[in-house]
Amino acid sequence: MPKTKKQLSKDADEEFMPGPSSQASASQAHSTQAEKAVANMDPADREKRLHDLVQYLLIMDQKKLPIKKQDINKHVLKEHRGAFPVMMQKAGDSLLEVFGIELVALEDKLKGSYILVNRVDTDTEDLENREGQAGQDFTPVEWPEEDDAKTGLLMVILSLIFMNGQVMLDSYMWHTLKKLGIDTDFNHEVFGDVKKLITQEFSRQCYLEYTRQQNSDPPVYEFRWGQRAKQEISRKNCLDFVSQLYGRDPEQWTSQWQAVLEEGEVSASASQE
């Protein structure tokens, strides 16, 4: 699925953000230090660490959990942690060039963590077109099979949130799922503890944000799309999914269709056809 790309910046891993007046110079100094650290590495060791870093990122991402900077330093770079920004940039370039996978730095409270996002459409014809246009042969990654049922449930949940204006109260989510035959008050034969799956597993994987409304008493919780969902799932796909369920054209959902247009996922000419 085509999505908006977020480039991994060289200073995305910085843990301390200086004030506006010194931020540029501090970032440049930080980059220079990392480049020196890389230059001081033995060439053979540098290539091995880079290979190990790419493999580590691919393996860790299979769990769909954010990959933390501290774990990368601990398990891969070790005594060469000072080279982190440059090595991550090189690993990101390699992942994109070889596998069509983008290394994305997460933001806000997840700053210092990373996810991998597949930028290659799984459709064979589209893949061939991309290869012909770019002159680049992508190597598909053999990902472990996902639980189709969980993936379907996640798509339903993300679509509900999108159709509800990008945010949805958990009470309304449970009520809607019950109408769809998933009673969250009981263990489901396929999903088990549905509330735990949604509020914990999907949240840890960054597909959902599950937060308490400020100053709510008693507590009121709500769902939003998480950072991974924003990278992997397009609004247009959600709208198409819902439209198929209801047998309606996407354009009939006025506000949602406008959101898709604003996101640039369809051309203006296509919307007028």
MIVEX-690158 format. One line per field, with one value per residue (C-alpha): residue number from 0; residue in three letters; x, y, z. Coordinates in Angstrom, 3 decimals. Layout:
N
pos <- NUM / ...
code <- ala / ...
east <- X / ...
north <- Y / ...
up <- Z / ...
This chain:
273
pos <- 0 / 1 / 2 / 3 / 4 / 5 / 6 / 7 / 8 / 9 / 10 / 11 / 12 / 13 / 14 / 15 / 16 / 17 / 18 / 19 / 20 / 21 / 22 / 23 / 24 / 25 / 26 / 27 / 28 / 29 / 30 / 31 / 32 / 33 / 34 / 35 / 36 / 37 / 38 / 39 / 40 / 41 / 42 / 43 / 44 / 45 / 46 / 47 / 48 / 49 / 50 / 51 / 52 / 53 / 54 / 55 / 56 / 57 / 58 / 59 / 60 / 61 / 62 / 63 / 64 / 65 / 66 / 67 / 68 / 69 / 70 / 71 / 72 / 73 / 74 / 75 / 76 / 77 / 78 / 79 / 80 / 81 / 82 / 83 / 84 / 85 / 86 / 87 / 88 / 89 / 90 / 91 / 92 / 93 / 94 / 95 / 96 / 97 / 98 / 99 / 100 / 101 / 102 / 103 / 104 / 105 / 106 / 107 / 108 / 109 / 110 / 111 / 112 / 113 / 114 / 115 / 116 / 117 / 118 / 119 / 120 / 121 / 122 / 123 / 124 / 125 / 126 / 127 / 128 / 129 / 130 / 131 / 132 / 133 / 134 / 135 / 136 / 137 / 138 / 139 / 140 / 141 / 142 / 143 / 144 / 145 / 146 / 147 / 148 / 149 / 150 / 151 / 152 / 153 / 154 / 155 / 156 / 157 / 158 / 159 / 160 / 161 / 162 / 163 / 164 / 165 / 166 / 167 / 168 / 169 / 170 / 171 / 172 / 173 / 174 / 175 / 176 / 177 / 178 / 179 / 180 / 181 / 182 / 183 / 184 / 185 / 186 / 187 / 188 / 189 / 190 / 191 / 192 / 193 / 194 / 195 / 196 / 197 / 198 / 199 / 200 / 201 / 202 / 203 / 204 / 205 / 206 / 207 / 208 / 209 / 210 / 211 / 212 / 213 / 214 / 215 / 216 / 217 / 218 / 219 / 220 / 221 / 222 / 223 / 224 / 225 / 226 / 227 / 228 / 229 / 230 / 231 / 232 / 233 / 234 / 235 / 236 / 237 / 238 / 239 / 240 / 241 / 242 / 243 / 244 / 245 / 246 / 247 / 248 / 249 / 250 / 251 / 252 / 253 / 254 / 255 / 256 / 257 / 258 / 259 / 260 / 261 / 262 / 263 / 264 / 265 / 266 / 267 / 268 / 269 / 270 / 271 / 272
code <- met / pro / lys / thr / lys / lys / gln / leu / ser / lys / asp / ala / asp / glu / glu / phe / met / pro / gly / pro / ser / ser / gln / ala / ser / ala / ser / gln / ala / his / ser / thr / gln / ala / glu / lys / ala / val / ala / asn / met / asp / pro / ala / asp / arg / glu / lys / arg / leu / his / asp / leu / val / gln / tyr / leu / leu / ile / met / asp / gln / lys / lys / leu / pro / ile / lys / lys / gln / asp / ile / asn / lys / his / val / leu / lys / glu / his / arg / gly / ala / phe / pro / val / met / met / gln / lys / ala / gly / asp / ser / leu / leu / glu / val / phe / gly / ile / glu / leu / val / ala / leu / glu / asp / lys / leu / lys / gly / ser / tyr / ile / leu / val / asn / arg / val / asp / thr / asp / thr / glu / asp / leu / glu / asn / arg / glu / gly / gln / ala / gly / gln / asp / phe / thr / pro / val / glu / trp / pro / glu / glu / asp / asp / ala / lys / thr / gly / leu / leu / met / val / ile / leu / ser / leu / ile / phe / met / asn / gly / gln / val / met / leu / asp / ser / tyr / met / trp / his / thr / leu / lys / lys / leu / gly / ile / asp / thr / asp / phe / asn / his / glu / val / phe / gly / asp / val / lys / lys / leu / ile / thr / gln / glu / phe / ser / arg / gln / cys / tyr / leu / glu / tyr / thr / arg / gln / gln / asn / ser / asp / pro / pro / val / tyr / glu / phe / arg / trp / gly / gln / arg / ala / lys / gln / glu / ile / ser / arg / lys / asn / cys / leu / asp / phe / val / ser / gln / leu / tyr / gly / arg / asp / pro / glu / gln / trp / thr / ser / gln / trp / gln / ala / val / leu / glu / glu / gly / glu / val / ser / ala / ser / ala / ser / gln / glu
east <- 0.000 / 1.398 / 1.891 / 3.578 / 7.228 / 8.998 / 12.714 / 15.020 / 16.997 / 20.610 / 19.889 / 16.672 / 18.347 / 19.526 / 18.295 / 18.955 / 17.452 / 19.265 / 17.575 / 16.788 / 19.941 / 22.328 / 20.352 / 21.877 / 25.497 / 24.960 / 23.405 / 26.314 / 28.825 / 26.943 / 26.997 / 30.701 / 31.493 / 29.524 / 31.310 / 34.662 / 33.578 / 32.705 / 35.968 / 37.921 / 36.334 / 38.208 / 36.690 / 35.976 / 34.414 / 32.371 / 30.897 / 30.167 / 28.443 / 26.375 / 25.328 / 24.518 / 22.533 / 20.386 / 19.726 / 18.942 / 16.405 / 14.710 / 14.502 / 13.323 / 10.643 / 8.961 / 7.495 / 6.058 / 7.359 / 9.353 / 13.107 / 14.888 / 18.156 / 19.509 / 18.933 / 20.680 / 23.686 / 23.703 / 23.332 / 24.916 / 27.070 / 28.393 / 31.702 / 30.945 / 27.731 / 29.174 / 28.675 / 24.934 / 23.501 / 25.700 / 25.316 / 21.538 / 21.521 / 23.565 / 21.321 / 18.254 / 19.708 / 20.508 / 17.041 / 15.358 / 17.618 / 17.684 / 14.308 / 12.135 / 11.759 / 12.005 / 13.518 / 11.261 / 12.141 / 9.180 / 8.248 / 6.921 / 7.034 / 8.459 / 11.422 / 14.548 / 12.645 / 12.290 / 10.023 / 10.347 / 7.720 / 7.394 / 7.194 / 6.879 / 3.375 / 2.751 / 0.910 / 3.191 / 2.259 / 2.787 / 6.127 / 7.296 / 6.308 / 8.248 / 11.323 / 11.176 / 10.772 / 13.390 / 15.916 / 16.131 / 15.429 / 13.891 / 14.430 / 11.167 / 11.570 / 10.150 / 7.987 / 6.322 / 2.640 / 0.445 / -2.651 / -5.229 / -7.965 / -6.010 / -5.096 / -8.749 / -9.811 / -7.164 / -8.383 / -11.935 / -10.806 / -8.715 / -11.602 / -14.029 / -11.702 / -11.235 / -14.955 / -15.627 / -13.497 / -10.033 / -10.906 / -13.273 / -14.272 / -13.487 / -17.069 / -18.331 / -15.663 / -16.804 / -20.444 / -19.730 / -17.646 / -20.461 / -22.791 / -20.259 / -20.376 / -17.330 / -18.398 / -15.390 / -16.860 / -16.126 / -13.149 / -13.402 / -12.761 / -10.206 / -8.912 / -9.090 / -9.144 / -10.209 / -9.797 / -6.261 / -5.448 / -6.689 / -5.569 / -2.224 / -0.893 / -2.089 / -0.974 / 2.517 / 2.859 / 2.043 / -1.027 / -3.241 / -2.963 / -5.101 / -5.176 / -7.209 / -9.038 / -7.598 / -9.432 / -12.007 / -13.555 / -14.497 / -11.742 / -12.723 / -10.435 / -10.244 / -8.566 / -6.561 / -4.361 / -0.839 / 2.349 / 2.755 / -0.798 / -0.192 / 2.840 / 1.439 / -2.274 / -3.781 / -7.061 / -8.158 / -7.791 / -9.928 / -12.578 / -12.567 / -12.891 / -15.941 / -17.489 / -17.303 / -18.975 / -21.866 / -22.020 / -21.503 / -19.138 / -16.294 / -17.321 / -20.651 / -18.817 / -18.306 / -16.052 / -13.959 / -13.520 / -12.381 / -9.816 / -8.509 / -8.232 / -6.409 / -3.941 / -3.210 / -4.029 / -6.173 / -5.839 / -8.358 / -9.122 / -9.862 / -12.296 / -14.286 / -14.618
north <- 0.000 / 3.427 / 5.661 / 8.865 / 8.249 / 9.522 / 9.787 / 8.759 / 11.871 / 11.600 / 13.299 / 11.389 / 9.387 / 12.345 / 12.050 / 15.685 / 18.455 / 21.798 / 25.164 / 26.702 / 28.856 / 25.932 / 23.046 / 23.215 / 23.410 / 20.681 / 18.393 / 18.998 / 18.262 / 15.096 / 13.925 / 14.702 / 12.688 / 9.714 / 9.929 / 9.942 / 6.906 / 5.061 / 6.081 / 4.717 / 1.292 / -1.508 / -1.770 / -5.490 / -4.985 / -2.063 / -4.160 / -7.032 / -4.702 / -3.198 / -6.651 / -7.683 / -4.480 / -5.069 / -8.676 / -7.610 / -5.032 / -7.574 / -10.219 / -7.898 / -6.360 / -9.734 / -9.201 / -5.887 / -4.165 / -0.907 / -1.529 / 0.517 / 2.370 / 1.015 / -2.571 / -1.916 / -0.500 / -3.366 / -6.267 / -5.014 / -1.884 / -2.419 / -0.524 / 1.305 / 2.919 / 6.320 / 5.453 / 4.862 / 7.670 / 6.878 / 3.107 / 3.454 / 5.661 / 3.092 / 0.260 / 2.233 / 2.812 / -0.891 / -2.006 / 0.317 / -0.503 / -4.275 / -5.108 / -2.057 / -1.622 / 1.766 / 2.315 / 4.800 / 6.722 / 7.014 / 10.294 / 11.780 / 9.374 / 6.658 / 8.774 / 6.637 / 3.646 / 2.421 / 0.305 / -1.188 / -0.430 / -2.386 / 0.111 / -2.531 / -3.319 / -7.055 / -7.016 / -8.747 / -6.584 / -3.386 / -4.677 / -5.400 / -1.896 / -0.376 / -2.429 / -1.432 / 2.248 / 2.480 / 0.071 / -1.573 / -5.229 / -5.614 / -8.774 / -9.734 / -10.647 / -13.946 / -12.673 / -15.204 / -15.661 / -13.277 / -14.433 / -13.554 / -13.257 / -10.731 / -8.775 / -8.660 / -7.517 / -4.805 / -3.554 / -3.397 / -1.434 / 1.040 / 1.542 / 2.183 / 4.806 / 6.491 / 6.514 / 7.939 / 11.017 / 9.669 / 9.003 / 6.565 / 5.991 / 2.497 / 2.036 / 2.740 / 0.410 / -2.491 / -1.757 / -1.743 / -4.919 / -6.649 / -5.786 / -7.464 / -10.627 / -10.015 / -9.700 / -8.323 / -9.388 / -13.029 / -14.924 / -15.264 / -18.676 / -17.168 / -14.000 / -15.080 / -12.006 / -9.420 / -6.388 / -7.449 / -8.049 / -4.605 / -2.451 / -4.164 / -6.107 / -3.770 / -0.797 / -2.201 / -2.831 / 0.878 / 0.156 / 1.841 / 4.592 / 3.836 / 6.843 / 8.271 / 11.512 / 14.311 / 15.097 / 12.362 / 11.029 / 8.254 / 7.456 / 7.570 / 5.980 / 6.465 / 4.949 / 6.636 / 5.338 / 4.566 / 5.545 / 2.181 / 2.282 / 5.759 / 4.401 / 1.067 / 1.688 / 4.257 / 6.000 / 5.126 / 1.424 / 1.805 / 3.725 / 1.129 / -1.616 / 0.005 / 0.866 / -2.783 / -3.859 / -1.455 / -1.717 / 2.023 / 4.155 / 5.730 / 9.222 / 8.821 / 9.089 / 12.830 / 13.768 / 10.605 / 10.993 / 14.575 / 13.325 / 10.877 / 13.682 / 15.915 / 13.120 / 12.988 / 9.300 / 9.858 / 12.449 / 15.224 / 13.981 / 10.487 / 11.912 / 13.547 / 10.434
up <- 0.000 / -0.884 / 2.137 / 3.116 / 3.886 / 6.972 / 6.460 / 9.264 / 10.177 / 11.241 / 14.556 / 15.271 / 18.012 / 20.105 / 23.670 / 24.550 / 22.481 / 22.972 / 22.720 / 19.306 / 19.260 / 19.716 / 18.216 / 14.722 / 15.899 / 18.509 / 15.898 / 13.532 / 16.292 / 17.208 / 13.581 / 13.265 / 16.387 / 15.030 / 11.680 / 13.468 / 15.502 / 12.283 / 10.622 / 13.587 / 13.259 / 11.524 / 8.000 / 8.331 / 11.760 / 10.450 / 7.646 / 10.029 / 12.517 / 9.729 / 8.528 / 12.093 / 12.619 / 9.531 / 10.584 / 14.147 / 12.949 / 10.661 / 13.371 / 16.141 / 13.929 / 13.497 / 16.976 / 15.738 / 18.863 / 18.749 / 18.582 / 21.241 / 20.779 / 24.058 / 22.895 / 19.584 / 21.415 / 23.914 / 21.501 / 18.267 / 18.393 / 21.951 / 22.314 / 19.041 / 20.310 / 19.518 / 15.845 / 16.352 / 14.126 / 11.141 / 11.446 / 11.678 / 8.603 / 6.691 / 7.912 / 6.843 / 3.379 / 3.036 / 4.159 / 1.686 / -1.255 / -0.794 / 0.743 / 0.064 / 3.830 / 5.511 / 8.941 / 10.725 / 13.882 / 16.249 / 17.880 / 21.119 / 24.069 / 21.802 / 20.714 / 20.614 / 19.213 / 15.639 / 13.469 / 9.994 / 7.365 / 4.125 / 1.253 / -1.466 / -2.666 / -2.422 / -5.731 / -8.251 / -11.216 / -9.253 / -7.959 / -11.492 / -12.557 / -9.659 / -10.481 / -14.128 / -13.341 / -10.636 / -12.102 / -8.690 / -7.889 / -4.453 / -2.432 / -0.685 / 2.980 / 4.163 / 7.015 / 9.356 / 8.607 / 10.567 / 12.342 / 9.698 / 12.297 / 14.383 / 11.287 / 10.272 / 13.728 / 13.722 / 10.344 / 11.686 / 14.747 / 12.752 / 10.328 / 13.189 / 14.646 / 11.274 / 10.492 / 13.959 / 13.373 / 14.278 / 17.939 / 19.644 / 23.265 / 24.497 / 25.700 / 22.182 / 20.754 / 22.982 / 22.123 / 18.375 / 18.490 / 20.369 / 17.490 / 15.207 / 17.275 / 19.474 / 23.116 / 24.989 / 28.337 / 27.486 / 26.109 / 22.356 / 20.772 / 18.388 / 20.079 / 23.702 / 25.961 / 23.378 / 25.639 / 26.514 / 22.845 / 21.853 / 24.781 / 25.397 / 22.395 / 19.656 / 21.780 / 22.438 / 18.716 / 18.148 / 16.056 / 18.646 / 21.225 / 24.265 / 26.567 / 29.415 / 28.812 / 30.901 / 34.141 / 33.539 / 36.758 / 36.627 / 34.096 / 30.426 / 27.860 / 24.114 / 21.069 / 18.316 / 15.530 / 16.742 / 14.960 / 13.230 / 11.901 / 10.459 / 8.624 / 7.431 / 6.849 / 4.527 / 5.235 / 1.746 / 2.467 / 5.586 / 3.658 / 0.870 / 3.490 / 5.107 / 1.751 / 0.681 / 3.917 / 3.375 / -0.425 / -0.897 / -2.920 / -0.869 / -2.020 / -0.204 / 3.135 / 2.713 / 5.632 / 5.413 / 1.663 / 2.236 / 4.758 / 2.150 / -0.407 / 2.073 / 2.755 / -0.971 / -1.340 / -4.421 / -7.130 / -7.568 / -11.073 / -9.750 / -7.215 / -10.009 / -12.130
